[in-house]
Amino acid sequence: MSAKVIGLDIAKHVFQVHGADTRGKAVLKRRLRREQLTDFFGSIPRCIVAMEATRGAHYWARVIATFGHNVKLISPQFVKPYARGQKNDMQDVAAICEAASRPEMRFVPQKSIAQQDMQMLHRIRSRLIANRTQVGNQIRGLLAEYGIIVPLHLSHLRKHVHALTADPHPQLTAFAQRLFVGLYDELCQLDERIRSMEERIQEAFRADEACQRIARIEGIGPVIATAIVAAIADGKAFRNGRQLSAWLGLVPRQHSSGDKQRLLGISKRGDPYLRMLLIHGARAVVYRSNNKMDARNRWIADKQKKLGTTKACVAVANKNARIIWALLANEEEYRQAA
């Protein structure tokens, strides 16, 4: 009997396969080595193949799809409720297979190689920025041990450290100055690498029409535009803009029962990097909305007055996410508020 749905548990070297027929009965249980996987999926009839959206899932989705299978990726949090008994590969893959059979299950859109390339660029840039912040904090903390206080912001730090290491300083020994020179050189190298990454982002932005289209929205620039397109491509994996906002964690959490509707803070589900970028972009819009009388800025001013600046920034980020979905899914141009 052929399987209708096959669950695949991904690992480095050993993969577990579980197949179920139209009634949900297990008809296939098999353990495969990595080199056996392509031969196996090339030899079976076309079916639905489900995997958790974890490391390597998008690569295997592309490989398995070449054999005509309908590949579906599921978020691990949606698989967990279907797991039974103790954790092992057989139980995990059975849960994946069962979750994929549910008619209301939500699936993760597959990423192309170009999307993965762009996401890798953003992840490297994000890590370099974190490293630069770490080095800057260490320099500022070590200088404080010598009684030298440097104001916040990297521009002040660069200026002060360069001045402290250029000539002999009464509060620093020659040994300490040499150490600070090394830290300053490390900071400059990180600045250069981050600048190089941002130049590549700009190149990708100029080459992508969809990125340029959504960058016309207030609060969306090349960095946010390329990150969004790398994550969701054309946006058609979502039924509407609210689904995209929910996926980004920009909608309120609910704790409701019966007729009592209780809304809490934002859910913070989904990609924290995208959510952070959208809220930072929205913050720039909120801070510049004073004395602007168009409909959008009047709405922002009203939110700021009722909810405060922080919640107004989240509200603008939520609205921007919905606008982004409309522009990408419907291939429309952005129309500014009058």
MARLUM-525628 format. One line per field, with one value per residue (C-alpha): residue number from 1; y, z, x. Coordinates in nm, 2 decimals, padded with zeros to 4 digits. Last residue first. Layout:
// MARLUM-525628
resi = (NUM:...);
yy = (Y:...);
zz = (Z:...);
xx = (X:...);
// end
This chain:
// MARLUM-525628
resi = (338:337:336:335:334:333:332:331:330:329:328:327:326:325:324:323:322:321:320:319:318:317:316:315:314:313:312:311:310:309:308:307:306:305:304:303:302:301:300:299:298:297:296:295:294:293:292:291:290:289:288:287:286:285:284:283:282:281:280:279:278:277:276:275:274:273:272:271:270:269:268:267:266:265:264:263:262:261:260:259:258:257:256:255:254:253:252:251:250:249:248:247:246:245:244:243:242:241:240:239:238:237:236:235:234:233:232:231:230:229:228:227:226:225:224:223:222:221:220:219:218:217:216:215:214:213:212:211:210:209:208:207:206:205:204:203:202:201:200:199:198:197:196:195:194:193:192:191:190:189:188:187:186:185:184:183:182:181:180:179:178:177:176:175:174:173:172:171:170:169:168:167:166:165:164:163:162:161:160:159:158:157:156:155:154:153:152:151:150:149:148:147:146:145:144:143:142:141:140:139:138:137:136:135:134:133:132:131:130:129:128:127:126:125:124:123:122:121:120:119:118:117:116:115:114:113:112:111:110:109:108:107:106:105:104:103:102:101:100:99:98:97:96:95:94:93:92:91:90:89:88:87:86:85:84:83:82:81:80:79:78:77:76:75:74:73:72:71:70:69:68:67:66:65:64:63:62:61:60:59:58:57:56:55:54:53:52:51:50:49:48:47:46:45:44:43:42:41:40:39:38:37:36:35:34:33:32:31:30:29:28:27:26:25:24:23:22:21:20:19:18:17:16:15:14:13:12:11:10:9:8:7:6:5:4:3:2:1);
yy = (06.25:05.91:05.78:05.52:05.22:05.04:04.70:04.35:04.20:03.98:04.20:04.54:04.40:04.21:04.52:04.73:04.47:04.48:04.86:04.86:04.63:04.84:05.16:04.99:04.88:05.24:05.36:05.12:05.26:05.63:05.62:05.45:05.73:06.03:05.82:05.64:05.98:06.12:05.81:05.85:06.21:06.10:05.87:06.11:06.40:06.68:06.66:06.88:06.59:06.27:06.26:06.06:05.82:05.75:05.68:05.45:05.26:05.17:05.04:04.85:04.69:04.60:04.44:04.24:04.11:04.01:03.85:03.61:03.46:03.50:03.81:03.78:04.15:04.25:04.12:04.10:03.96:03.89:03.77:03.63:03.27:03.26:03.48:03.49:03.65:03.77:04.10:04.14:04.21:03.86:03.85:03.56:03.76:04.06:03.83:03.68:04.02:04.12:03.85:03.49:03.44:03.22:03.47:03.71:03.74:03.65:03.59:03.59:03.73:03.98:04.11:04.13:04.31:04.57:04.62:04.69:04.90:05.12:05.09:05.36:05.54:05.30:05.36:05.07:04.83:04.89:04.90:04.56:04.42:04.55:04.38:04.48:04.81:04.63:04.35:04.62:04.81:04.49:04.43:04.78:04.71:04.40:04.60:04.87:04.60:04.46:04.80:04.89:04.55:04.62:04.96:04.80:04.55:04.83:05.01:04.70:04.66:05.03:04.98:04.71:04.92:05.21:04.97:04.88:05.24:05.32:05.52:05.80:06.06:05.98:05.94:06.04:05.88:05.62:05.84:06.05:05.75:05.61:05.94:05.98:05.62:05.61:05.94:05.80:05.47:05.62:05.67:05.92:05.80:05.80:05.77:05.68:05.39:05.13:05.34:05.28:04.91:04.95:05.17:04.94:04.64:04.81:04.90:04.54:04.40:04.65:04.57:04.19:04.25:04.45:04.17:03.92:04.12:04.16:03.79:03.72:03.97:03.82:03.47:03.59:03.72:03.39:03.20:03.41:03.35:02.98:02.97:02.95:02.73:02.88:02.74:02.55:02.61:02.31:02.34:02.02:01.81:01.55:01.74:01.71:01.33:01.29:01.52:01.34:01.00:01.15:01.25:00.92:00.73:00.96:00.94:01.14:00.94:00.89:01.08:01.38:01.56:01.87:01.91:01.94:02.30:02.43:02.26:02.49:02.27:02.24:02.09:01.91:01.80:01.53:01.56:01.41:01.76:01.85:01.62:01.83:02.16:02.05:01.90:02.24:02.42:02.17:02.20:02.34:02.32:02.37:02.03:01.80:01.68:01.49:01.47:01.20:01.10:00.73:00.60:00.55:00.90:00.95:00.65:00.73:01.09:00.97:00.69:00.91:01.06:00.72:00.59:00.45:00.32:00.29:00.27:00.18:00.36:00.41:00.76:00.66:00.79:00.60:00.69:00.70:00.74:00.81:00.86:01.02:00.93:01.15:01.51:01.49:01.55:01.36:01.30:01.24:01.08:01.14:00.94:00.62:00.34:00.00);
zz = (00.16:00.26:00.03:-00.24:-00.25:-00.58:-00.62:-00.68:-00.51:-00.27:-00.23:-00.20:00.02:00.25:00.29:00.39:00.66:00.79:00.79:01.00:01.26:01.27:01.31:01.60:01.76:01.74:01.90:02.18:02.26:02.22:02.45:02.41:02.37:02.27:02.06:01.89:01.80:01.67:01.45:01.31:01.24:01.07:00.84:00.75:00.66:00.91:00.99:01.28:01.47:01.28:01.29:01.62:01.51:01.17:01.32:01.57:01.29:01.14:01.48:01.52:01.17:01.23:01.57:01.43:01.14:01.38:01.63:01.36:01.47:01.79:02.00:02.12:02.16:02.50:02.63:02.49:02.70:02.54:02.79:02.60:02.64:02.73:02.62:02.69:02.37:02.27:02.09:01.73:01.62:01.66:01.30:01.21:01.36:01.14:00.83:00.92:00.96:00.61:00.44:00.33:00.39:00.18:-00.10:00.06:-00.26:-00.09:00.28:00.46:00.20:00.09:00.45:00.51:00.18:00.26:00.62:00.52:00.21:00.41:00.55:00.80:00.55:00.28:-00.05:00.05:-00.04:-00.41:-00.40:-00.24:-00.49:-00.78:-00.67:-00.81:-00.62:-00.29:-00.36:-00.42:-00.10:00.10:-00.04:00.06:00.41:00.44:00.34:00.60:00.87:00.78:00.79:01.13:01.26:01.15:01.32:01.65:01.63:01.57:01.88:02.09:01.98:02.05:02.39:02.47:02.36:02.58:02.88:02.84:02.80:03.13:03.13:03.36:03.25:02.88:02.63:02.27:02.00:02.23:02.43:02.13:01.93:02.22:02.27:01.90:01.85:02.18:02.10:01.76:01.92:02.13:02.51:02.67:02.77:03.14:03.22:03.58:03.50:03.57:03.36:03.06:03.09:03.09:02.78:02.59:02.69:02.59:02.25:02.20:02.28:02.06:01.77:01.82:01.82:01.50:01.35:01.44:01.28:00.96:00.94:00.99:00.73:00.47:00.55:00.50:00.16:00.05:00.19:-00.02:-00.33:-00.27:-00.26:00.07:00.13:00.30:00.65:00.68:00.88:00.97:00.94:00.74:00.97:00.78:00.82:01.20:01.18:00.97:01.19:01.50:01.35:01.28:01.64:01.78:01.56:01.63:02.01:02.28:02.52:02.46:02.21:01.99:01.83:02.04:01.95:01.57:01.57:01.78:01.53:01.25:00.96:00.61:00.33:00.02:-00.26:-00.43:-00.80:-00.77:-00.79:-00.48:-00.27:-00.34:-00.28:00.04:00.15:00.12:00.29:00.59:00.65:01.00:01.11:00.95:01.05:00.76:00.56:00.23:00.05:-00.22:-00.56:-00.59:-00.45:-00.62:-00.63:-00.26:-00.17:-00.40:-00.26:00.10:00.08:00.11:00.43:00.59:00.62:00.89:00.78:00.89:00.62:00.62:00.94:00.93:00.88:00.68:00.35:00.41:00.65:00.60:00.86:00.77:01.01:00.89:01.00:00.91:01.02:01.12:00.96:01.06:00.75:00.76:00.46:00.36:00.11:00.15:-00.10:00.00);
xx = (-00.31:-00.17:00.10:00.02:00.25:00.25:00.08:00.21:-00.10:00.10:00.40:00.22:-00.06:00.19:00.40:00.10:00.01:00.37:00.36:00.04:00.20:00.51:00.30:00.12:00.45:00.58:00.25:00.30:00.64:00.53:00.23:-00.11:-00.37:-00.15:00.09:-00.20:-00.36:-00.03:00.01:-00.34:-00.27:00.05:-00.13:-00.41:-00.17:-00.11:00.26:00.35:00.50:00.54:00.92:00.95:00.68:00.84:01.18:01.01:00.85:01.18:01.30:00.98:01.02:01.38:01.31:01.03:01.24:01.52:01.28:01.14:00.81:00.62:00.66:00.29:00.23:00.09:-00.24:-00.59:-00.88:-01.21:-01.48:-01.77:-01.66:-01.29:-01.00:-00.63:-00.51:-00.17:-00.17:-00.04:00.32:00.45:00.59:00.36:00.07:00.16:00.18:-00.16:-00.30:-00.19:-00.39:-00.39:-00.02:00.20:00.14:00.39:00.60:00.93:00.86:01.19:01.43:01.17:01.15:01.52:01.58:01.31:01.43:01.79:01.70:01.46:01.11:00.99:00.76:00.67:00.86:01.09:00.81:00.85:01.23:01.24:01.00:01.21:01.53:01.87:01.89:01.82:02.08:02.35:02.25:02.27:02.62:02.72:02.58:02.80:03.11:03.03:02.98:03.33:03.49:03.33:03.44:03.80:03.78:03.67:03.95:04.20:04.06:04.10:04.46:04.53:04.37:04.62:04.91:04.78:04.76:05.13:05.24:05.06:04.74:04.62:04.88:04.83:05.12:05.00:04.79:04.63:04.40:04.30:04.20:04.01:03.82:03.72:03.61:03.42:03.23:03.12:03.03:02.76:02.77:03.01:03.36:03.46:03.83:03.90:04.14:03.87:03.63:03.86:03.81:03.43:03.43:03.66:03.45:03.13:03.28:03.40:03.05:02.88:03.11:03.04:02.66:02.70:02.91:02.64:02.37:02.58:02.64:02.27:02.17:02.41:02.28:01.93:02.02:02.18:01.88:01.65:01.86:01.87:01.49:01.29:00.99:00.69:00.62:00.30:-00.02:-00.23:-00.60:-00.66:-00.44:-00.24:00.09:00.05:00.01:00.33:00.53:00.41:00.51:00.85:00.90:00.78:01.02:01.31:01.28:01.10:00.88:00.51:00.31:00.40:00.10:00.12:00.49:00.44:00.29:00.59:00.83:00.70:00.59:00.75:00.55:00.70:00.46:00.67:00.77:01.12:01.28:01.07:01.29:01.60:01.43:01.27:01.61:01.77:01.49:01.50:01.87:01.83:01.47:01.13:01.00:00.94:00.64:00.65:00.31:00.31:00.46:00.52:00.85:01.19:01.33:01.24:01.46:01.75:01.77:01.77:02.03:02.34:02.21:02.15:01.79:01.57:01.23:00.87:00.60:00.23:00.12:-00.26:-00.38:-00.68:-00.54:-00.21:00.07:00.45:00.72:01.09:01.38:01.70:02.06:02.36:02.31:01.94:01.60:01.29:01.08:00.70:00.54:00.18:-00.03:00.18:00.14:00.00);
// end
